[in-house]
């Protein structure tokens, strides 16, 4: 004689693992089918099923008997699926925020170049540094820089 879903759930609450297996066998295929219709991959549906029936094992006393057991199980599975999807969305957003933009890369390159250029300038002899700064920073032509500095072009 097959036990009803509510009796199976009562037995699960008393620690009867075979009752959980029977409940799983009776409902897992339909729940997986519905999860797939919601957009879950096969792997996601399997993960959600495992999490759902693990919750049933841990908290079967949460069932109040005012709804069909199948509906109660679907509610748990659907909430688990939504949490999975939201977690993936949050992770994707986090990864996108962590990925540098072209502007970030440009700013970092400019910062490094400035540091490198500053270091290179400090390594030049003082008369060459002044000439370089006149051309590169002040924007003078080499002829103008030479005239201003009083040196040959």
N, C-alpha and C positions, 0 to 999 in steps of 0.2 A: 504494500500500500504506500502510495506517494504522499509524503507530508506536504501540507500547504506551505506557501511562502512564509506566512507569519509564524507557523510552528518551526520552520527551519531557522528563522531569525531568532526565535526564542532559544533554540538549541545552540545556535552560534553564541548567544549571550552566555550560555553555560559552559562554553569552551569546546563545543563539539565540532571538530575540524571537518568531519565527514558532512555535517550539515552545511558548512560553508562551501565545500566542494559541490554539493548538490545545488545550492543556491547559485553558485557560479555557473554550473552546467546549464541551469534553467534560464539564465539571463544574459550571460556574457556575449553570445553571438548577436543578439538583438542590440545590446548596448554598443558593441563594436560597430555594427552596421550603422547605427544612428550617429556615432562619432565620425565615421567616414563621410556620412552625408553632411556633417557640419564642417568638413574640411580637414580632418585629422588624417595623417598618413597611417599606414598599417602599424608602423613602429610606435607612433604617438598613441594610437588607439590601444595597443597592447600595454603601454606604460600607464595610461589612464585606467585601464581595467585593473591592473595590479594595484594601483594606488586606491582605487575605489573599494575593492574587496579587502584590502588591508584596513581601510577605514571601517568597513562593516565589521571586521573581526574585532577591531579595537573599541568600536562605539555602537554596537548593535542595540544597546539599550536606548539610544537616541531615537529609535523608531517608536512612534507613538500609536501606531495602529489606525490613525485617521486617514491614511492614504494607502493606495495600493503599494505593495512592496516594490513592484516593478517601477512605479513612478518615483518612489523614494530613492531607489538605486540609480535611476537615470539622473535625478537631481544631483546626487553626489558625483556621478561621473561627469556631468556637464560642468559643474563648478570646477572640478579638477582640470578639465580640458581648458576652460577659460583661464585658469591660473597658469597653465602651461603656455598658452598663447600669449598672455600678458607678459609672462617672464621672457619669452623669446623676443617680444617687441621691445621690452625694456633693454634687453641685452643688445639688440640691434641698434637702438638709439645710443646706448653707451658706447658701442664700438664706433658709430658714426661720429660722435662727439670727440672720441679719442683720436680719430683719423685726422691728420693735419690737412688743412685746406691749402690751396695754392698760395693764398695770402700769407698763411702761417709759414709756409716753406720759404716764400720770398723774404719775409721779415727775418727769419732765422739766417738765411743765406747772407742778407745784408749785414746783420749783426756780426756774423763770423767774419765776413770780408772786412768790415770796419776794424774789428779786433786785429785781424791779420795785417791789414794795411797800416794800422797804427803801430803795430810791432815792427813791421818792415821799415816804416818811416823812422822809428827811433833807432834803428840799426844803421841808417845812412849817416855819412859824414855831414856835419852841420851845413856846409856850403851847398851840398847836393840836396839836402832836405829842404832848404829855403827855396832853391830853384824848382824843385818838384812841387812844393806847396803853391808857389806862384802860378805854375801852369795848371796843376790838377785841381787845386782848391779855389784859387782866385780867378781861374778861367782866362788867364793871360796867354797870349801866343808865346812861342819860344822867343821870338824877336822882342816882344814887349817885356817879357821877364828878364831877358838879357840886358836890355836897356835900363830897366828899373834897378837891377842888381849891379849894373856896371861891370858885366862880365861878357866875354865873347859868346855869341850865339852857339 
